[in-house]
Amino acid sequence: MKRILTILLCLALILGLCPATALAASGWPSDVSIEADAGIVIDADTSAVLYGKNIHQQYYPASITKVLTALIVLEECRLNEQVTFSHDAVYNVEEGSSNANLEEGDVLTVEDCLYALLLNSANEAANALAEHVSGSREAFADLMNQRAAELGCTDSHFANPSGLNDENHYTSAQDMALICQAAIKNSTFRRIDAALYYELGPTKRDPEGHTLYAHHAMMRKNDSRYYPGIFGGKTGYTSLAGNTLVTFAERDGMTLISVVLNGHQTHYSDTKKMLDFGFDNFQNLNISDNDSVYTSVENDMTIAGLPAGDLSRIVLERDSSVTLPNDAVFSDAQVSLDYELDEAAPENAIAKLSYTYEGHSIGFAYLLNETAKQPSLPAIPLPSEEETILSDGTDTAERMLSDTEDASSGASEAETPAPEDSGGAFSLPAFLWIIPAILAVGAAVILAVLAFRVKRMQAERERKLRRAKRLRRLKEIGVSSDEFDRMMSARHSSKTGSSRQTTDKEDSP
């Protein structure tokens, strides 16, 4: 009898504990692995990294490089511009590498070239587009590195527009994901990259024209590797890079980007694993529909006794979302408020909310002043540049730089003795040649220091202008910067405390 009672008591305890276990916040899913040396899958809308392997390790990208090439071309050119293929563009490629059978002297539109670039991975098209945009492949590579840095890439260096072997041409899975994220925001890129084939017009080698076909096997419905929801991607392979692959897929409102670097003939299966992992384990939640801390600001006309001005004009960005594991809830996420706005912030942004879960960045949204919806209110102009930059601002620094250049040039001319009319070759004692050399080195050092100061002043000026914009938005709703800071701090503390108490009750057995 005692044994039966003991068993029943144990069962009761187990059953009583089960609900608490089921309601506890889950960890970050991790039940996936790939065979490639590096890979990543991210949510294209929130930038959340769902899975990654060696995501900052540098590898050769091969032809997935052409995603960045296409993005830059679309940003710099019109589709109907004429591109002439030079001898160098056609023949400065590795023998046997991908091409569209084009010849020196062929003239195609930018649009034709982009289809050849993205579908057929044509290396001569990459070269011709680079020459068309920048005059040379080398100059275009400089533009590639500049654009990559603007996108937040930190592990990459690009040396050519095609991705053919070059020891100075490398990237990381994280950087390629950022590049692809920017590319699929371009509607023309998406249209071209989603095509399965393209009819290229007459060329020298193909007077009747010919058809270009997409190389990405997961895009073809009659292929066993077809992936439902795929809308684009790019393949790559060189002897140094191995198999590389980027893939874009959409399902149930979620858009994922996967990257494989240095694959070992498993690039398609690795891609499928990562995409399945993302779609099966994660969900997107709209921030403005779920965040009760900041979405109801307009309902409180005063907070902690502070005058709040016209709070009805402060709204949370409507279309932003976070990525969470399927069994997590929005209240499991942590949020931080940042008033230092980046260059990507909307013009009417006041602050940025950044969300994390289990140490993972899962999305962000901006607090906005909806001034545009109230046209009857006069706009408050931004402070003048004199009010927002240091007294010795950029213009002064640039004048100093120019004055120094003139002074160093004048000094060199003044300090260098003029040749005498001796009727023969003019010569100076050897030690006198040291003087202009020292002056040149000194001028170079001064110029470098001033250039650094100019760059720093420009950065400071941009920061102050962003702050001035924020202050203007606050003035438009009748709230001072200090009041807004205290108001948000008080609101966040009270709301998160209340939310924590509610969650504790829900999780209790």
C-alpha positions in Angstrom: 0.0 0.0 0.0 2.8 2.4 0.9 4.5 1.6 -2.4 1.3 2.4 -4.4 0.9 5.7 -2.5 4.5 6.6 -3.2 4.0 5.9 -7.0 0.9 8.0 -7.1 2.6 10.9 -5.3 5.5 10.8 -7.8 3.1 10.8 -10.7 1.2 13.8 -9.2 4.5 15.7 -8.8 5.6 14.9 -12.4 2.2 16.0 -13.8 2.3 19.1 -11.7 5.7 20.1 -13.0 4.9 19.5 -16.7 3.0 22.7 -17.4 5.8 24.9 -16.0 8.3 23.2 -18.3 6.1 23.7 -21.3 5.6 27.4 -20.7 9.3 28.2 -20.1 11.0 30.3 -22.8 12.9 28.1 -25.3 16.5 28.4 -26.3 17.8 29.2 -29.7 17.3 26.2 -32.1 20.6 24.5 -33.2 19.7 21.1 -34.7 21.4 21.6 -38.0 24.9 21.1 -39.4 26.5 21.5 -42.9 29.5 19.9 -44.6 30.7 23.1 -46.3 33.6 25.0 -44.6 31.3 28.0 -44.0 27.6 28.9 -44.3 24.9 31.1 -43.0 21.1 31.6 -43.2 19.6 34.9 -42.2 16.2 36.5 -42.2 16.3 39.1 -44.9 13.8 41.4 -43.2 15.2 41.4 -39.7 18.9 40.6 -40.4 18.7 37.9 -37.7 21.3 35.2 -38.1 19.4 31.9 -37.7 22.4 29.6 -38.2 26.0 30.2 -39.0 29.3 28.3 -39.4 32.6 30.2 -39.6 30.6 33.2 -40.7 33.5 35.7 -40.4 36.2 33.3 -41.9 37.5 34.5 -45.2 37.1 32.3 -48.3 37.2 32.8 -52.1 33.7 33.5 -53.3 34.0 32.6 -57.0 31.0 33.7 -59.2 28.6 34.7 -56.3 30.8 37.9 -56.5 28.5 38.8 -59.5 25.7 39.6 -57.1 27.6 42.6 -55.9 28.6 43.5 -59.5 25.0 43.4 -60.6 23.9 45.5 -57.6 26.4 48.2 -58.4 25.6 48.2 -62.1 21.9 48.7 -61.3 22.7 51.6 -59.0 24.9 53.3 -61.6 23.3 52.6 -65.0 20.1 52.6 -66.9 19.0 49.3 -68.4 19.0 50.6 -72.0 22.6 51.9 -72.0 24.8 50.4 -74.7 27.8 48.3 -73.6 30.6 47.6 -76.0 32.8 44.5 -75.4 36.5 45.3 -75.6 39.2 42.8 -76.5 40.3 42.8 -72.8 36.8 42.2 -71.6 36.4 39.1 -73.8 39.8 37.6 -73.5 41.0 38.5 -70.0 39.3 35.5 -68.5 40.4 32.0 -67.5 40.2 29.4 -70.3 37.1 27.3 -70.0 35.3 29.6 -67.6 31.7 30.5 -67.9 30.8 32.8 -70.8 27.9 33.9 -73.1 29.9 33.3 -76.3 30.4 37.0 -76.9 33.1 38.6 -79.0 35.1 41.8 -79.2 33.0 44.5 -80.7 29.6 43.0 -79.6 27.3 45.7 -78.3 24.6 44.8 -75.8 22.3 46.7 -73.5 23.1 46.8 -69.8 20.0 44.6 -69.3 21.3 42.0 -71.8 24.6 42.0 -69.9 22.9 41.5 -66.5 21.0 38.5 -67.7 24.2 37.0 -69.1 25.9 37.8 -65.8 23.4 36.4 -63.4 21.9 33.5 -65.4 24.8 32.3 -67.4 27.5 33.6 -65.1 29.3 35.1 -68.1 32.7 36.4 -67.1 33.1 38.6 -70.2 29.8 40.3 -69.3 31.2 41.0 -65.8 34.3 42.6 -67.4 32.4 44.6 -69.9 30.0 46.0 -67.3 32.9 46.9 -65.1 34.6 48.8 -67.9 31.3 50.5 -68.8 30.7 51.7 -65.2 34.3 52.6 -64.1 36.5 52.5 -67.2 38.5 49.5 -66.0 38.2 46.4 -63.9 40.6 47.8 -61.3 38.6 51.0 -60.9 35.4 49.0 -60.6 37.0 46.8 -57.9 37.6 49.9 -55.9 33.9 50.7 -56.2 33.0 47.2 -55.1 35.1 47.5 -52.0 33.6 50.9 -51.2 30.0 49.6 -51.7 30.7 46.5 -49.6 32.0 48.7 -46.7 28.8 50.8 -47.0 26.8 47.6 -46.5 28.7 46.8 -43.3 31.0 44.2 -44.8 34.2 43.8 -42.7 35.8 40.6 -43.9 36.0 41.2 -47.7 38.2 42.5 -50.4 37.2 42.3 -54.0 39.8 42.4 -56.9 37.6 41.8 -59.9 34.0 41.9 -61.0 33.7 38.2 -61.9 35.1 36.2 -59.0 37.8 34.4 -61.0 40.8 33.2 -59.0 42.7 36.0 -57.3 44.4 35.7 -53.9 43.3 39.2 -53.0 39.7 38.4 -53.8 37.9 37.0 -50.7 34.8 37.4 -48.5 32.9 35.8 -45.7 29.5 34.2 -45.3 28.3 37.1 -43.2 29.4 39.7 -45.7 27.9 37.8 -48.7 24.6 37.6 -46.7 24.7 41.4 -46.3 25.4 41.9 -50.0 22.5 39.6 -51.0 20.2 41.4 -48.5 20.8 44.7 -50.3 20.5 43.1 -53.7 17.1 41.5 -53.2 15.7 44.9 -52.1 16.3 46.0 -55.7 13.2 45.0 -57.7 15.1 44.9 -61.0 17.7 42.6 -59.6 14.9 40.3 -58.3 13.2 40.2 -61.7 16.4 39.4 -63.6 17.8 36.9 -61.0 14.4 35.0 -60.8 14.4 34.3 -64.6 15.0 30.7 -65.7 16.1 31.7 -69.2 16.6 34.7 -71.4 16.7 35.1 -75.2 19.8 37.0 -76.1 19.7 38.9 -79.5 22.1 38.4 -82.4 25.8 38.6 -81.7 28.9 38.1 -83.8 29.3 34.5 -82.9 25.5 33.8 -82.8 23.8 35.8 -85.6 20.5 34.1 -84.8 20.8 34.9 -81.1 20.7 32.2 -78.4 19.1 31.3 -75.1 20.8 31.8 -71.7 19.8 29.5 -68.9 20.0 29.9 -65.1 22.6 27.7 -63.5 21.0 27.4 -60.1 19.5 23.8 -60.0 17.2 24.5 -57.1 15.2 27.0 -59.3 14.2 24.3 -61.9 11.0 22.6 -61.1 12.0 19.5 -63.1 15.1 19.1 -61.1 15.2 16.8 -58.0 16.9 19.6 -56.1 14.1 22.1 -56.7 13.2 24.1 -53.6 9.6 25.4 -53.2 9.6 29.2 -52.5 13.0 29.9 -54.2 13.0 33.2 -56.1 16.7 33.6 -57.0 20.3 32.9 -56.2 23.8 32.6 -57.7 26.2 29.7 -58.2 30.0 29.7 -58.2 32.9 27.5 -58.6 36.7 27.8 -59.1 39.5 25.5 -58.3 40.4 27.7 -55.3 36.9 28.5 -54.1 35.3 25.1 -54.4 31.5 25.2 -54.7 29.9 28.5 -53.5 26.1 29.2 -53.6 23.7 31.9 -52.5 20.0 31.3 -52.4 16.9 33.4 -51.7 13.6 31.8 -50.7 10.3 33.0 -49.4 7.6 31.1 -47.4 4.7 32.2 -45.2 5.8 35.8 -45.3 9.4 35.0 -44.2 12.3 35.6 -46.6 15.6 33.8 -46.0 19.0 34.2 -47.5 21.5 31.3 -47.4 25.2 31.3 -48.3 27.6 28.4 -48.7 31.3 28.9 -49.1 33.9 26.3 -50.0 31.4 23.5 -50.4 32.5 20.0 -51.2 29.9 19.0 -53.7 27.3 19.4 -51.0 26.4 23.0 -51.6 22.8 22.2 -52.6 22.1 19.8 -49.8 23.7 22.2 -47.3 21.5 25.0 -48.6 18.4 22.9 -48.3 19.3 22.0 -44.7 19.8 25.6 -43.7 16.6 26.8 -45.4 14.5 24.0 -44.0 16.0 24.8 -40.5 15.0 28.4 -40.8 11.5 27.9 -42.1 10.7 25.0 -39.7 12.1 26.6 -36.5 11.4 30.4 -36.7 8.6 32.9 -37.0 8.3 36.6 -37.8 6.3 38.8 -35.4 5.4 42.3 -36.3 6.8 44.7 -33.7 4.0 47.3 -33.8 1.4 44.6 -33.3 3.1 43.1 -30.3 5.2 45.7 -28.4 2.9 47.1 -25.7 5.8 49.1 -24.2 6.1 51.6 -27.0 3.0 51.2 -29.3 0.7 52.9 -26.8 2.7 56.0 -26.1 -0.1 58.2 -27.5 -2.5 56.9 -24.8 -0.5 58.5 -22.0 -0.5 62.3 -22.1 1.8 62.5 -19.1 4.2 59.9 -17.7 5.6 60.2 -14.2 4.3 63.7 -14.0 6.3 64.9 -17.1 4.6 67.0 -19.7 4.5 64.8 -22.8 3.4 67.2 -25.5 1.4 65.8 -28.4 2.4 62.1 -28.0 -0.3 61.1 -30.5 2.3 61.9 -33.2 4.9 59.4 -31.9 4.4 56.1 -33.5 6.3 52.8 -33.8 7.4 51.9 -37.3 4.6 49.8 -38.8 6.4 47.2 -41.0 9.3 46.1 -38.9 9.4 42.7 -37.3 11.5 40.4 -35.2 12.5 36.7 -35.8 11.9 34.4 -32.8 11.9 30.6 -32.3 8.5 29.1 -32.9 7.8 28.3 -29.3 8.9 31.7 -28.0 6.6 34.7 -27.4 7.3 38.4 -28.1 7.6 39.2 -24.4 10.6 36.8 -24.2 12.6 39.4 -26.3 14.8 42.1 -24.7 14.7 45.6 -26.1 17.1 48.6 -25.9 16.5 52.2 -26.8 19.1 54.1 -28.7 19.0 57.8 -29.6 22.2 57.8 -31.7 20.6 57.2 -35.2 22.5 55.7 -38.1 22.4 56.9 -41.7 19.8 54.4 -42.6 17.3 55.9 -40.1 14.1 57.5 -41.6 14.0 61.2 -41.8 11.4 61.4 -39.1 13.0 59.0 -36.7 13.4 60.0 -33.0 14.9 56.8 -31.6 15.8 53.2 -32.5 14.6 50.1 -30.7 16.9 47.0 -31.0 15.6 43.6 -30.0 17.6 40.6 -28.8 16.7 37.0 -27.7 19.2 34.7 -26.0 22.0 37.0 -27.1 20.9 36.9 -30.7 20.0 40.2 -32.5 16.5 39.5 -33.9 15.3 42.9 -35.3 14.8 46.6 -34.8 12.3 49.4 -35.4 12.3 53.2 -35.2 10.1 55.5 -33.1 8.8 58.0 -35.6 7.2 61.5 -35.5 4.3 61.4 -37.9 4.6 65.1 -38.8 3.9 64.4 -42.4 0.4 63.4 -41.5 -0.3 66.8 -40.0 0.5 69.3 -42.8 -1.1 72.2 -41.0 1.7 72.4 -38.5 4.7 74.5 -39.7 8.0 72.7 -40.1 10.8 73.7 -37.8 14.0 74.2 -39.8 17.2 72.4 -38.9 19.8 74.5 -37.1 22.4 76.1 -39.4 25.7 74.3 -40.0 27.3 76.9 -37.7 25.1 75.7 -34.9 25.7 72.0 -35.5 29.5 71.8 -36.2 32.6 72.9 -34.4 33.7 76.5 -35.0 36.7 75.2 -37.0 34.4 72.8 -39.0 34.9 71.0 -42.2 35.1 74.2 -44.4 37.9 75.6 -42.2 39.8 72.3 -42.2 39.5 72.1 -46.0 40.8 75.7 -46.3 43.7 74.7 -44.0 44.4 71.7 -46.2 44.4 73.9 -49.3 46.5 76.6 -47.7 49.1 73.9 -46.6 49.3 72.5 -50.1 49.9 76.0 -51.4 52.4 76.8 -48.7 54.3 73.6 -49.1 54.5 74.2 -52.9 55.6 77.7 -52.4 58.2 76.7 -49.8 59.7 74.1 -52.1 60.0 76.7 -54.9 61.5 79.3 -52.5 63.9 77.0 -50.8 65.2 75.4 -54.0 68.2 77.5 -55.4 67.7 78.6 -59.0 70.2 77.3 -61.6 72.9 79.7 -62.5 73.8 80.5 -66.1 77.1 78.7 -66.2 76.9 77.6 -69.8 77.0 73.9 -68.7 75.0 71.4 -66.7 73.7 72.7 -63.4 74.6 70.8 -60.3 74.3 71.2 -56.5 76.3 69.8 -53.7 74.7 66.5 -52.7 73.7 67.6 -49.2 71.6 70.5 -50.5 69.2 68.0 -52.2 68.2 66.8 -48.7 66.4 70.1 -48.0 63.6 69.8 -50.6 63.3 66.1 -49.7 62.8 67.0 -46.0 60.3 69.7 -47.0 58.3 67.2 -49.2 58.2 64.6 -46.4 57.1 67.3 -43.9 54.4 68.5 -46.2 53.1 65.0 -46.8 52.9 64.4 -43.0 51.1 67.7 -42.5 48.6 66.8 -45.3 48.0 63.4 -43.9 47.3 64.8 -40.4 45.0 67.4 -41.9 43.2 64.8 -44.0 42.6 62.8 -40.8 41.2 65.9 -39.1 38.9 66.7 -42.0 37.6 63.1 -42.0 37.0 63.3 -38.2 35.3 66.6 -38.4 33.0 65.4 -41.2 32.0 62.4 -39.1 31.4 64.7 -36.1 29.4 67.1 -38.3 27.2 64.2 -39.6 26.6 63.0 -36.1 25.6 66.5 -35.0 23.3 66.9 -37.9 21.6 63.6 -37.1 21.1 64.8 -33.5 19.7 68.1 -34.8 17.2 66.2 -36.8 16.1 64.3 -33.8 15.8 67.5 -31.7 13.7 69.0 -34.5 11.3 66.1 -34.4 10.9 66.4 -30.7 10.3 70.2 -30.9 7.5 69.5 -33.4 5.6 67.6 -30.8 6.4 70.0 -27.9 8.8 67.7 -26.0 12.3 68.5 -24.9 15.1 66.0 -25.4 15.6 65.6 -21.6 11.8 65.1 -21.1 11.7 62.5 -23.8 14.6 60.6 -22.4 13.1 60.5 -18.9 9.7 59.7 -20.3 10.9 56.7 -22.3 13.0 55.5 -19.4 10.1 55.7 -17.0 7.7 54.0 -19.4 10.2 51.2 -20.2 10.8 50.5 -16.5 7.1 50.4 -15.6 6.0 48.4 -18.6 8.8 45.8 -18.4 8.2 45.4 -14.7 4.5 44.8 -15.3 5.3 42.4 -18.2 7.7 40.5 -16.0 5.1 40.0 -13.3 2.6 38.7 -15.8 5.1 36.3 -17.4 6.0 34.9 -14.0 2.4 34.2 -13.3 1.9 32.5 -16.6 5.0 30.3 -16.1 4.1 29.3 -12.6 2.8 25.7 -12.2 
